[in-house]
Structure formats: C-alpha cells, structure tokens
Amino acid sequence: QAQLVESGGGLVQPGGSLRLSCTASRITLSYYTIGWFRQAPGNEREGVSCISAGSDDITYYADSVKGRFTISRDNAKNTVYLQLHSLKPEDTAVYYCAATQDSVCYSSYIPSSDGMPYWGEGTLVTVSA
C-alpha cells in the first residue's frame, strides 16, 4: 500500500511563503500524476495544482492560486513540492497530496479527487496576522 506524507505546513502571516512537501513510500512519484488539494473548514475539497507523470512536467493551477503557487518534482528525493507565495487568509486550509496513474494532468485540467487512489493525511496551512 502506497503511503504519501505531506509536510511543511504552519502558521504564516499574509504575504508570507511556505513550501509544502509530499514524499512517498512504496511508489515512485515520477510515475504518477500528483495533485495538491485543499480543504478549508465548511468547504468542499478543492483541486489546487497538479503535475503530470514522466518528464513532461505539465502543470495545472487553479485560478485562485495561479501566479502565487508553484508545483515541482525532485525525483532523486521522490518528492513533489508545492511552493506557496503571497499567501492570503483565504489560503488557510488542510493541504493534501494525492497520486494516480489512472488520470492525467493538463494545463487546463486537474483530475477529480475521486480519481486519486493514494492520499496523504494532510498538512495544515494557516494564514493569519
């Protein structure tokens, strides 16, 4: 059973930055489409960003984070990152990474959370003064 683990969340002031990491055991992340999702209290889970499997590194960003968040891979470390800049209070949420080989990431499309079989337990990002 694959295991994903997120880290890097925390409390940050508006305008600040964080880097979230997603590491895995039992699977090689470069062979998977990786998505970052977030869920704020009382809200549905939202697809934030994804990166395609393989070497093409096609990426997608939700309009709400475009220009502020960056997704990337370090295959040597079997890790996917989500760099968060210019954070806003509305970015406050639990951030989850998820992996799938059954769907793809396009620049205009992120797989549905229902189509992601592997999930981490999430890391909390709180943006507050």
Sequence and secondary structure as in RCSB ss.txt:
>XXXX:A:sequence
QAQLVESGGGLVQPGGSLRLSCTASRITLSYYTIGWFRQAPGNEREGVSCISAGSDDITYYADSVKGRFTISRDN
AKNTVYLQLHSLKPEDTAVYYCAATQDSVCYSSYIPSSDGMPYWGEGTLVTVSA
>XXXX:A:secstr
  EEEEE  EEE TT  EEEEEEEESS GGGSEEEEEEE TTS  EEEEEE STTS  EEE TTTTTTEEEEEEG
GGTEEEEEE S  GGG EEEEEEEESSS  BTTB   GGG  EE   EEEEE  
